[in-house]
Amino acid sequence: MPGTEAVDPRYAEIDDWPTVDAVTAMIEGQREAIEALNSQAGAIATACEAAAQRLLSSQGRLIYVGAGTSGRVAVQDGVELTPTFGWPQERLLYLLAGGLPALVESAEGAEDDVVDAARQIAEHAVDATDVVVAVAASGHTPFTLRAIEDARVRGALTIAIANNASTPVLQAAQHAIFLGTGSEIISGSTRMKAGTAQKAAINIISTTIMLRLGKVYRGQMVDMVVSNAKLQRRAAGIVQMLTKCSEDDAVDALERGENSISRAVLIAMGNSPNESAKLLKDHGGILAKAIAALG
């Protein structure tokens, strides 16, 4: 399959097409982008298992690295992990070409700044407890490449995602995920197919890591942060479903468990708030293990 910068002659005159035809072509392109993940299921699973093991055995961080669209896609995924899975914000880090301002302002020239990449890795003391997920559509981005090289030298577990095969970013990582999305409908606009595939891959990676870390029990987000009325109702529903208790008992358990769903489940099962907190502490905060210990 051709690389992301190749020109596809099928779309050379797309600007003259009827709008519905252009839209239909773009939808098909998005479908192809998702299909590019199929061949990488094994590589993604292996990377996730290694990442979860690293994070489970330490207080290391999940670190996202990228430039331009790739960096913004990565941050979009990472910021959801705290509300969805209760992943501590202090265990998340974003290393972006151009820094955090690049999230809302284009900083395309920053992708060549290898000095800044090295500085950010050193400044944040990346080490062997950390997991680094680096994303680069081209697979050649100097900032991203230098960051992943330095992170690996420091002992971090490194995962790379790129849309061109056998590229330096993929070769520099311990776990390489190649998303062969090919040429773009709008030539060179990797915010389209490449960006879609990246978003899906990162979303799958982070969710799978959280699965392996015990943040999900029987398909439910048992470490979800309960931060508003809607989530309060959802949390009570989760407690109800997992324990078969009444709605009133679920609400009461959540209140006694200080809005921790995992603690509330154990409380609804007949344990005191203190017993529930200790059970979770003794089993690394993993509800499944705490319930198993109850027999």
N, C-alpha and C positions, 0 to 999 in steps of 0.2 A: 504494500500500500504506500502511496506517495506521502512525503512528509507534509507537515503543517504549512510550509511556505510554498508548496507547489501550486500551480495554477490549474484549475479544472476547466477545460474548454467547454464543458456542458453549460457552464454558468457565465460565460464571457459576456453575454448580452442580457443578463438578468435585470439590469436597470431599465430595459425596454419591455420587459414582460408585463402582462396583466398582473395586477397586484395579487390576485388570488393564486396565480401560478407561482409567484415568488414566495408567498407565504407557505404554500404546499411544499415547495422544495426545501424551505428552511425547516419545516416540521419533519420532513423525511431525514434531513441532516441530523436533527436532534435524536431521532430514533437510532440512526447509525452510531451516534456518539455513545449511547447507552449500551448498544450491542458490543462495542469495543471492550467492555469490561468482562465479557463472558470468558475469554481465554485466560483471564488473570485471576480467577477465583482461587486457585491453589496458591498463587503467590501472595494474594491478599490475606488469605487465611493464615499462612505461615508467618507473615509479618505481624499480624495481629496477635497471634499466640506468643510470639517472642516479645512484643511490646507489652502485653499484659503481664507477662512473667517479670519483666524488668520493673514495671511500675508497682507490681504487687509486693515485690521484695525490697522496696526502697520507698523513699519519699520524693522520688524524682518527678520531673515535670514532663508534660507533653508539650513539645515545642514545634511550632509551625514556622516554616521558612518559605519565602517566596518574593517575587517581584511583580509589579503590575497586576494584571488580571489574576494570575495564579496566587499571588499573595493575598489579594482581597477575597478570593474564593476560600482560601485556607482559614482566614480570620472569621469569615461568615460561619464556618463550621464550628470552630473552636468556642466562640462565644455562647453557643447553645449548650455546651456540655455542663455548665454549672446549673442552670435552671432545670435541665432535663434529667441529669443524672447525679446532681449534687457534687460534681467534681470540683474540688477546691480551686478558687481563682488563683491562689498562690502557686498552684501546680500547673498553670497554663502560661505559656510565653509565646509572643509573636515577634519574630525577627524579620522585618520587612525592609526591602530596598527603599531608602528614603524615609524610613521610620513610620510611625503611626500616622503622620499627616498624609502619607501616600494612600491611605484608605479613601480619602475624599478628594484628593487632588492628584492629577497625573504627575508621576515623577519618573518618567521612562528612562532618563539618563542615569538614574541611580542604580539600574540593574548592572552597570559595568563597574560599580564601586566595590572592588574586592577588599580594599583597605577597611571600608566600613563593615563589610561582612565579618572580617577577622576581629574587628573591634567589638562588634556586638556579641560574638561568641565568647570572647574573653571577658567582656564587661559583665556578662550574665553568668560567668563561671560554669558553663556547660560542662558536664562531667559524665561519669559512667552510670549514674543513676537515671539519666535522662533518656527520653525517646524523641528523636528529631524526625519530623515528617516534612520533606522538602518537595516543592512542586514547581515545575518549569515546563511549559508547553514545548519549547524548542529542545530542551535537554542540554542546552549550552550556556544558559544564563550565568555570567561570571559571578555575580553576587551569590546566587544560590549554590553554585558549585563550590566556591570557596567556603561558604558556611558549612556545607555538609562534609567537606574534606576536613576542616578544622574540628568539627564536632566528632567525627569518627576517630581522629587522632587522640582526642580527649577521652575516648572510651564510650561515648554515647551510642545507643542503638540507632541506626540510621535507616530510614525508609525514603525512597525517592519515587516520585511519580512524574512521568514525562510522556509526551505524545509523539516522540520520534525515537526509533529503535537505536540501541547500541550507542547512545550518546553519553558524554562525560558525566552528567548528573546521575544517570542510571548506573554507570560503571563505578562511581565513587561510593555508592551506598551498599550496605549489607543486604538490603531487601529492595529489589528493583521491580517497579510496576509500570509496564509499558502499555499505554492506552493508544492503540493505533487508529486514531480518528481520521488520518489522512488530510487531504487538502480541504480548505474551507470554501463554502459557497461564495462568500465575499473574501477574495484572496487575501490570506495573511491575517484575517481577523480571528485570532484564537479565542476571543471572548465568546465565540459561537460553539462549534462542535467540541473543540478541545476543552473549553471552560466547562461545558456541560458534563463531559466525561470526568473531568477532575473533581467537580462538585460531588458527583455521585460516588466516585471512588473514596474521597476523603470522608464523606458521610458514612459510607459503609465501614471504613476502617475505624473511625472513632466509635461508632455504635458497637462494632464487634469487640473492640477493646473493652468497652464498658460492660458488655455481656460477660466477657471472661473475667472481669474484675468483680462480678457479683452484683452489679448495679441494677440488674433485672431479675425478677423472680416470677416464674410462670407467665412470662410475657408482659409483666407490668413494671412500670418505672418506680420501684420502691424506694429510691433515694431522690426522687423529684423534689425540688424546692417548692413548698407551698407558700406562694407569695400573693395570691389574690383570691377573691371569692370563687371564681370559676375553678381554680386549682384546688381550693378547699373541698368543693363538691366532688371533684375528680378523685382526690385523695381518699375521701370517705368511701366512695364507690370501690376503690381498690381494696381498702381494708375489708369492706363488706364481702367482696367477691372472694378474697383469699381466705377469709375465716368463716364465712357463712353467718356472720352476726347480723343483728338488726341495724338499720340506718342510725338509730339513736345511739346504739352501742359503738358504732364506728366513729361517730362524731365525738363521743365521750372519750374513746381511746386515743383519738388524734389530739384532743385537748390535753389529756394526761401525758401523752407522749411528746408534747411540745411541737406538734405538727411534723414529727418525724414519722413517715409512713411505716418504715421498718419497725420502729419501736411500737407504733400503734397496733401493728399486726400481732406482735408478741403480747401486748397488753390485752387485746381482744381474745387472745387464746388462753387468758387466765393468769398471766404473769403480772407482777407489780411493775410500776414504772422503773424502779431501781433494778429489779431483776432483769427487765428487758434491756435496759441500758448496759448492764454488766454482760449479759449474753452476747450482745452485739460487739462490745469491746473485746471480749474473749475470743471472738471469731472474726476479727478483722473488719467488723462492720458489715459482714455479708449475711443477709437475712437467711438465705438457704442453709448456710452452715449452722446458724443459731437454731433454726427449726429442727434440723437434723439432730442436733445435740439434745433436744428435748425428747427425742425418740418418737 
